[in-house]
Amino acid sequence: MVLSIDGKTAIAARSRRHPGRPPRLGEPARQEFEYRRHGTASLVAALDVRTGEVLTKVIARNNATTFTAFLDHLDQAIAPGKAIHVVLDNGSSHTAEHTKAWLDEHPRRHVRWTPPHASWLNQVELFFSALTRRVVRHGDFTSRDDLIEKLEAYVIGHNETAKPYPWTYEGTPLKAA
């Protein structure tokens, strides 16, 4: 099993001060720029690269202790005899001593690190991009709980029709602009 794991932190629960304007013939929809903040939520996710399914958990803090608690949660959800290949970026919660010690104690996990400044190679980022476009960017949330509810509903809907993301990167170095 190959899991791509990362977190999306500080997702803002915002409600617009005034209603937007629907699109008119030849004009795009208009959205009010003023908003009220109702707190934030952070999410950690594990994407099964072969199926496209995602397991998520809302977290209070993005630190090594929370991250390893999520890894414990994954251990309970995955059959005990199965080897797990994990793709991680170089985030502080992933490279902390606490996390490295946890990984050493759990030998069925084989970690693959993305190169520095290349977390975009981690496929769970594709899921986070879709989540942002479909839920967060134009969302209107009355509270933090409303935001969390809509994030969880999106994850459930995503998993009902999950497919693996097509991988098109061939490994050739990118050219600087």
C-alpha positions, 0 to 999 in steps of 0.5 A, spaced: 500 500 500 502 506 498 500 512 502 501 520 500 500 523 507 500 531 508 496 536 512 492 542 510 492 547 516 488 554 518 482 553 513 478 559 515 471 558 516 468 565 513 461 568 512 460 573 507 458 580 510 453 581 504 450 576 499 454 575 492 451 576 485 449 571 481 452 571 474 448 575 468 448 574 461 456 575 459 458 577 466 461 572 471 458 571 478 460 576 483 462 575 490 463 580 496 470 581 498 468 582 506 467 577 510 467 575 518 471 570 521 469 564 525 475 560 526 479 555 523 480 548 522 486 544 520 486 537 516 491 531 515 489 526 510 492 520 507 491 518 500 491 511 497 495 512 491 492 506 488 485 507 489 484 515 490 481 514 497 482 518 502 482 518 510 482 524 513 482 527 520 481 534 523 486 536 528 487 541 533 494 542 532 499 541 527 505 538 530 509 531 531 504 528 536 498 530 533 501 527 526 504 520 530 497 520 533 494 520 525 499 515 524 496 510 529 489 511 527 492 509 520 495 503 523 488 501 526 485 502 519 490 498 515 490 490 515 496 488 520 500 484 515 500 489 510 507 493 508 505 501 508 509 505 503 509 512 505 510 519 501 512 525 506 514 532 504 519 535 509 514 539 513 516 540 521 511 535 523 514 530 519 521 531 520 521 532 528 525 527 532 518 524 535 516 522 528 522 519 526 522 515 533 515 513 532 517 511 524 523 507 527 518 503 532 514 501 526 518 497 521 512 496 516 512 503 514 517 505 509 518 512 508 519 516 501 521 523 502 519 528 497 525 533 495 526 539 499 521 545 495 518 539 491 512 537 496 507 538 489 510 531 488 506 528 494 499 526 490 495 528 496 496 535 494 492 534 488 486 532 493 487 538 497 487 542 491 480 539 489 478 540 496 480 548 496 476 549 489 470 545 490 469 547 498 473 552 501 474 558 496 467 560 495 464 557 501 460 560 506 461 557 513 457 560 519 461 557 524 468 552 525 463 546 525 459 548 519 466 548 515 468 541 518 461 538 516 462 541 509 469 538 509 467 531 511 461 531 507 466 532 501 471 527 503 465 522 503 463 524 496 470 523 494 471 516 497 464 514 494 467 515 487 474 515 488 479 514 482 487 514 482 490 521 480 493 520 473 501 521 474 504 525 468 510 527 471 516 524 468 522 525 472 525 530 468 528 537 471 523 543 470 526 549 466 526 555 470 522 561 467 
